[in-house]
Amino acid sequence: MSFQQIKPGHYERPLDTLELFYRGIAASGKPFQKEPFLLSSVIQLKSVPPLPHLYQAWKALRYRHPQIAALADDTRLIYKVPSPATLDWMKQTFIIHANEIRSAADLEEDLLPPSLVMVHYLPPSRELLFRSSHWRLDGIGMILLQNDFLALLANGSDSNLQFDGPEVLRMPPGLDEALGIPSEITDEKKRGSEAELSAFANGPAPPSVGKVLQNKAPGASRHVSTTLWKELSQQVLSATVRPHIIPPDGRVVCSNTYDLRGKVPAPWNGPQGATGLYHSGRPCSVGLGRNPDYDAIAMTLTAHYQRSIQPLFALRPFYVQNIGAMLAAPLELAIEAPGAAHPELSSLGVIDNRLETIHTGPAAMLKIEDWWLGVQVISQVLQGYV
């Protein structure tokens, strides 16, 4: 259901299946003041416009994507139209660290999970650190939002923006509504969901990676990256014959993430849908007996991705609930589960297709010198992005 006006200036809609899914997972990190899958992404600019321009671009971004300022309770997403006197949201969500000598990655070690989409600006390093709960944004949505912010900053924006209610029409629907997925759960859907999840359940449980950290509680966030140039990538691939850890049952279990933005209707399939959670995961089990080397494994995963995702749509309500129950397990149980320490890999596509390196406009010329994105993990999973 799209946003409905409850009273003047107050709009609500029910939280979507996927939003509830990520909120449930996020709750498992509260005892540690962490949040699983919390998104962080940094843009480092060659030069940064004056602070008033940054504030104005951030305000204009809210005008274009008002959902970044929506609040939530256990079941509802709530948007209240701000008055000029109450537009303190900007200073609550755009934080200046004027004298910070650390990098954004180091600063993040001290930051708690945000209640809203936030930006931390570090003038000494010219970094903009964007942070958001995953129930608000997914990785591609974060990138689209960043690109819009830079475009507004380069082009300049109207300083007299009026928030008067019609901006709610720019809030994207949840995935269930966008795809027309019915909410009722039937026995047939339960059986279909169980069949999709059989990759997790059937066969012996895959083992964990051999060498893992021994701590039982999450530590401080760390940002580590490796750049593989084309020539080095080819060397790595040619040297990779089999996984370093071969499970006794001869299989590797993973979860493939599908970008569904191309499946939702316009305008939500483009930048206007940046704050929509438009993706889905599907379990996959790769037998190493039939796939003895890197190329064979890659071909198997490619074939898995080429399967139609359409049949999964009708199963989503029960399917997502089941996966959410698995991932929201208390940490002390999750890290002891078979296969707890394993790699996960997700693709964000070609970043340059969604985030322009150079933005030129009448107000500024902006050039990105560095960029990275990652998620907070409190378990022993190694989460990677390509």
C-alpha positions as MATLAB code, in Angstrom:
seq = 'MSFQQIKPGHYERPLDTLELFYRGIAASGKPFQKEPFLLSSVIQLKSVPPLPHLYQAWKALRYRHPQIAALADDTRLIYKVPSPATLDWMKQTFIIHANEIRSAADLEEDLLPPSLVMVHYLPPSRELLFRSSHWRLDGIGMILLQNDFLALLANGSDSNLQFDGPEVLRMPPGLDEALGIPSEITDEKKRGSEAELSAFANGPAPPSVGKVLQNKAPGASRHVSTTLWKELSQQVLSATVRPHIIPPDGRVVCSNTYDLRGKVPAPWNGPQGATGLYHSGRPCSVGLGRNPDYDAIAMTLTAHYQRSIQPLFALRPFYVQNIGAMLAAPLELAIEAPGAAHPELSSLGVIDNRLETIHTGPAAMLKIEDWWLGVQVISQVLQGYV';
ca = [
       0.000    0.000    0.000;
       1.305    3.460   -0.907;
       1.440    6.271    1.634;
      -1.965    7.364    2.922;
      -2.705   10.637    4.675;
      -3.758    9.955    8.266;
      -4.150   13.613    9.178;
      -2.854   16.852    7.648;
       0.893   16.571    7.179;
       1.034   12.956    8.467;
       1.384    9.999    6.054;
       1.818    6.273    6.664;
       2.112    2.947    4.890;
       2.702   -0.597    6.204;
       6.277   -1.834    6.195;
       6.993   -4.165    3.299;
       8.014   -7.817    3.664;
      11.658   -7.039    2.853;
      11.749   -4.006    5.149;
      10.445   -6.144    8.013;
      13.010   -8.801    7.093;
      15.972   -6.425    7.450;
      14.543   -4.780   10.579;
      14.345   -8.209   12.201;
      17.962   -8.944   11.323;
      19.041   -5.491   12.531;
      17.470   -6.153   15.935;
      19.861   -9.088   16.499;
      22.758   -6.630   16.731;
      21.251   -4.340   19.369;
      22.951   -6.066   22.351;
      26.306   -5.158   20.753;
      25.277   -1.679   19.525;
      25.792   -3.001   16.006;
      23.469   -3.550   13.089;
      23.914   -6.416   10.611;
      24.016   -5.218    6.986;
      24.187   -1.537    7.970;
      25.350    0.216    4.790;
      28.348    2.541    4.738;
      29.741    4.229    1.651;
      32.373    6.927    1.228;
      32.861    9.448   -1.545;
      36.167   11.322   -1.524;
      36.078   14.413   -3.724;
      39.008   16.228   -5.296;
      37.548   19.483   -4.007;
      34.414   20.212   -1.970;
      32.069   23.203   -2.353;
      31.378   25.472    0.638;
      29.317   24.099    3.514;
      26.119   26.071    2.706;
      26.093   24.400   -0.733;
      26.409   20.967    0.886;
      23.500   21.712    3.231;
      21.359   22.942    0.366;
      22.110   19.858   -1.756;
      21.243   17.613    1.194;
      17.949   19.451    1.710;
      17.210   19.164   -2.023;
      17.968   15.435   -1.856;
      15.316   15.045    0.834;
      12.900   16.966   -1.367;
      13.604   14.582   -4.249;
      13.728   11.458   -2.046;
      11.603   12.292    1.022;
      11.656    8.702    2.260;
      15.176    9.242    3.655;
      13.480   11.278    6.410;
      10.655    8.817    7.161;
      10.448    7.204   10.599;
       9.255    3.705   11.442;
       7.704    1.706   14.228;
       7.245   -2.082   14.308;
       4.737   -2.154   11.461;
       4.560    1.256    9.770;
       6.655    3.719    7.805;
       5.704    7.243    8.866;
       6.374   10.514    7.051;
       5.604   13.914    8.575;
       5.750   17.038    6.438;
       8.260   19.408    8.040;
       7.614   23.070    8.643;
      10.440   25.611    8.247;
      10.596   25.796   12.036;
      10.985   22.034   12.447;
      13.383   21.332    9.592;
      16.117   20.478   12.097;
      16.426   17.132   10.315;
      19.249   18.611    8.247;
      21.567   19.269   11.171;
      20.660   15.921   12.746;
      21.588   13.973    9.625;
      24.408   15.966    8.010;
      27.220   15.972   10.565;
      30.392   18.046   10.204;
      33.661   16.710   11.670;
      35.674   19.887   11.119;
      38.802   18.853   13.016;
      38.761   15.106   12.363;
      42.219   13.916   11.339;
      41.179   10.292   10.885;
      39.772    8.848    7.691;
      36.058    8.125    7.349;
      36.800    4.415    7.667;
      38.540    4.998   11.006;
      35.851    7.381   12.223;
      33.203    4.748   11.616;
      34.681    2.585   14.363;
      33.143    5.009   16.883;
      29.752    5.530   15.229;
      26.546    3.883   16.433;
      23.862    2.644   14.019;
      21.920    5.620   12.608;
      18.176    6.050   13.002;
      17.972    7.869    9.650;
      20.001    8.080    6.453;
      23.003   10.177    7.477;
      26.098   11.831    6.036;
      29.294   12.558    7.960;
      31.471   15.190    6.276;
      35.218   15.211    7.034;
      36.680   18.442    5.586;
      40.365   17.527    6.141;
      40.086   14.376    3.991;
      37.290   15.699    1.701;
      35.258   12.562    2.480;
      31.489   12.182    2.658;
      30.485    9.099    4.653;
      26.921    7.964    3.881;
      25.340    5.548    6.383;
      21.942    3.847    6.416;
      20.145    0.857    7.839;
      19.685   -1.797    5.175;
      15.911   -1.754    5.652;
      16.018    1.797    4.241;
      18.469    1.368    1.352;
      20.145   -1.417   -0.561;
      23.574   -1.115   -2.173;
      22.378    0.042   -5.579;
      19.922    2.438   -3.942;
      22.784    3.974   -1.972;
      24.751    4.517   -5.186;
      21.770    6.111   -6.951;
      21.214    8.400   -3.970;
      24.871    9.460   -3.961;
      24.767   10.246   -7.665;
      21.673   12.416   -7.213;
      23.337   14.249   -4.323;
      26.407   15.067   -6.412;
      24.246   16.182   -9.343;
      22.298   18.540   -7.066;
      25.543   19.839   -5.588;
      27.066   20.519   -9.032;
      23.971   22.063  -10.565;
      22.892   24.075   -7.553;
      19.384   23.781   -6.146;
      16.456   25.992   -5.287;
      16.937   27.549   -1.863;
      13.179   28.047   -1.486;
      12.024   24.428   -1.594;
       8.589   23.984   -0.064;
       7.717   20.803    1.810;
       3.936   20.787    1.743;
       2.849   17.174    1.282;
       2.897   16.364   -2.460;
       6.496   15.139   -2.048;
       5.050   11.847   -0.720;
       4.191   11.010   -4.336;
       7.945   10.608   -4.876;
       8.202    7.860   -2.253;
       8.600    4.455   -3.939;
       6.270    1.584   -3.053;
       7.554   -1.495   -1.284;
       8.644   -4.410   -3.452;
       5.486   -6.426   -2.747;
       3.285   -3.619   -4.028;
       5.579   -2.760   -6.942;
       5.467   -6.354   -8.169;
       1.819   -6.918   -7.272;
       2.622   -9.762   -4.845;
      -0.353  -10.981   -2.769;
       0.275  -11.124    0.978;
      -1.684  -14.250    1.846;
       0.296  -17.412    2.696;
      -1.090  -20.720    1.401;
       0.028  -24.341    1.776;
       1.132  -24.293   -1.857;
       3.334  -21.267   -1.215;
       4.796  -22.953    1.861;
       5.739  -26.013   -0.195;
       7.240  -23.826   -2.912;
       9.236  -21.881   -0.346;
      10.567  -25.061    1.243;
      11.659  -26.304   -2.200;
      13.585  -23.043   -2.845;
      15.271  -23.302    0.556;
      16.206  -26.953    0.070;
      19.738  -25.919   -0.938;
      20.261  -24.962    2.703;
      18.484  -27.937    4.232;
      19.275  -30.941    2.011;
      22.503  -32.859    2.489;
      25.135  -32.576    5.206;
      25.698  -29.067    6.503;
      28.670  -27.359    4.846;
      31.590  -26.785    7.204;
      32.964  -23.442    8.268;
      36.186  -22.068    6.870;
      39.021  -23.542    8.902;
      40.777  -20.479   10.323;
      38.365  -18.005   11.901;
      38.491  -15.394   14.615;
      37.954  -16.911   18.036;
      36.157  -13.961   19.622;
      32.500  -14.578   20.413;
      31.381  -10.951   20.140;
      31.830   -8.455   17.294;
      34.655   -5.969   17.516;
      35.120   -2.575   15.917;
      34.290   -2.082   12.248;
      37.201   -2.379    9.836;
      37.457   -1.350    6.201;
      39.822   -3.460    4.103;
      39.967   -3.364    0.316;
      42.030   -4.942   -2.424;
      42.325   -3.698   -5.990;
      42.902   -6.329   -8.659;
      43.923   -4.907  -12.014;
      42.882   -6.792  -15.143;
      46.234   -8.549  -15.612;
      46.439   -9.581  -11.952;
      42.847  -10.782  -12.033;
      43.706  -13.134  -14.882;
      46.691  -14.464  -12.939;
      44.502  -15.126   -9.895;
      41.894  -16.938  -11.979;
      44.453  -19.080  -13.781;
      46.062  -20.049  -10.460;
      42.727  -20.956   -8.840;
      42.102  -24.648   -9.373;
      39.842  -25.557   -6.433;
      38.590  -23.782   -3.325;
      41.148  -23.722   -0.529;
      38.597  -25.350    1.777;
      36.864  -28.410    0.277;
      33.776  -29.384    2.307;
      33.584  -33.083    3.247;
      30.205  -33.389    1.560;
      31.634  -31.849   -1.612;
      29.441  -28.778   -1.819;
      29.493  -25.054   -1.201;
      26.267  -23.313   -0.210;
      25.736  -19.634   -0.974;
      22.954  -17.129   -1.457;
      22.728  -15.386   -4.816;
      21.324  -11.848   -4.757;
      19.219  -10.638   -7.671;
      18.731   -6.978   -8.561;
      15.000   -6.534   -9.267;
      15.012   -2.882  -10.262;
      14.440   -3.847  -13.862;
      11.271   -5.704  -12.796;
       9.465   -2.812  -11.094;
       7.452   -0.235  -13.077;
       8.653    3.250  -13.997;
       9.657    5.579  -12.471;
      10.766    3.288   -9.645;
      13.065    1.251  -11.924;
      15.435    4.226  -12.152;
      16.969    6.854   -9.864;
      13.559    7.882   -8.482;
      13.351    4.426   -6.882;
      16.640    4.829   -4.993;
      14.981    4.397   -1.586;
      13.117    1.253   -2.623;
      14.449   -2.159   -1.544;
      14.316   -3.909   -4.894;
      16.294   -7.142   -4.652;
      15.910  -10.752   -3.606;
      18.129  -13.652   -2.600;
      18.020  -17.276   -3.746;
      19.938  -20.188   -2.184;
      22.370  -22.098   -4.339;
      24.307  -25.321   -3.692;
      27.357  -26.057   -5.877;
      28.558  -29.656   -6.002;
      32.349  -29.741   -6.262;
      32.421  -33.259   -7.672;
      30.814  -32.022  -10.886;
      32.495  -28.622  -10.695;
      36.167  -29.255   -9.932;
      37.665  -25.879  -10.907;
      36.976  -22.163  -10.963;
      35.567  -22.054  -14.491;
      33.121  -24.877  -13.796;
      31.943  -23.264  -10.554;
      31.528  -19.917  -12.323;
      29.484  -21.558  -15.081;
      27.242  -23.247  -12.503;
      26.634  -19.965  -10.681;
      25.983  -18.192  -13.984;
      23.399  -20.824  -14.914;
      21.812  -20.381  -11.483;
      21.539  -16.626  -12.035;
      20.018  -17.176  -15.471;
      17.071  -19.057  -13.986;
      13.894  -17.003  -13.993;
      13.319  -15.251  -10.678;
       9.624  -14.784  -11.510;
       8.376  -17.992   -9.785;
       9.874  -16.729   -6.525;
       7.657  -13.645   -6.426;
       4.465  -15.428   -5.426;
       6.330  -17.226   -2.610;
       7.910  -14.098   -1.145;
       5.891  -13.536    2.064;
       6.561  -17.007    3.548;
       9.946  -17.386    1.855;
      11.312  -14.122    3.274;
       9.927  -14.927    6.736;
      11.799  -18.248    6.760;
      15.122  -16.713    5.732;
      14.643  -13.888    8.219;
      14.153  -16.381   11.051;
      17.449  -18.056   10.119;
      19.451  -14.826    9.918;
      17.944  -13.235   13.032;
      19.181  -16.016   15.330;
      21.055  -14.796   18.447;
      24.735  -14.329   17.718;
      25.866  -16.921   20.275;
      23.866  -19.534   18.364;
      24.639  -18.246   14.878;
      28.425  -18.429   15.239;
      28.229  -22.047   16.433;
      26.012  -23.195   13.551;
      27.546  -25.441   10.866;
      28.895  -23.350    8.025;
      28.692  -20.145   10.091;
      32.063  -18.908    8.812;
      31.653  -18.767    5.053;
      32.097  -16.226    2.242;
      29.224  -14.378    0.589;
      29.670  -12.443   -2.639;
      27.310   -9.883   -4.129;
      27.600   -7.844   -7.310;
      26.737   -4.154   -7.511;
      27.189   -4.170  -11.264;
      29.309   -1.601  -13.075;
      29.456    1.274  -10.576;
      30.242    3.868  -13.260;
      26.879    3.123  -14.895;
      25.118    4.566  -11.846;
      27.678    6.844  -10.180;
      29.337    9.390  -12.467;
      32.989   10.129  -11.705;
      32.690   13.770  -12.781;
      29.706   16.074  -12.261;
      29.873   19.435  -14.003;
      27.286   22.140  -13.451;
      26.814   25.865  -12.974;
      27.502   25.642   -9.223;
      30.541   23.336   -9.143;
      32.732   20.824  -10.939;
      33.040   17.681   -8.814;
      35.419   14.785   -9.341;
      35.379   11.575   -7.311;
      38.896   10.550   -6.280;
      37.889    7.477   -4.268;
      34.741    5.536   -3.414;
      33.891    2.438   -1.413;
      30.842    0.660   -0.020;
      30.452   -2.044    2.606;
      28.081   -3.504    5.176;
      28.456   -4.162    8.891;
      28.775   -7.855    9.768;
      28.567   -9.127   13.349;
      28.846  -12.842   12.552;
      31.777  -14.754   11.040;
      30.534  -14.359    7.476;
      32.980  -12.766    5.019;
      30.821  -10.414    2.954;
      32.337   -9.320   -0.340;
      31.218   -7.052   -3.170;
      32.341   -6.873   -6.786;
];
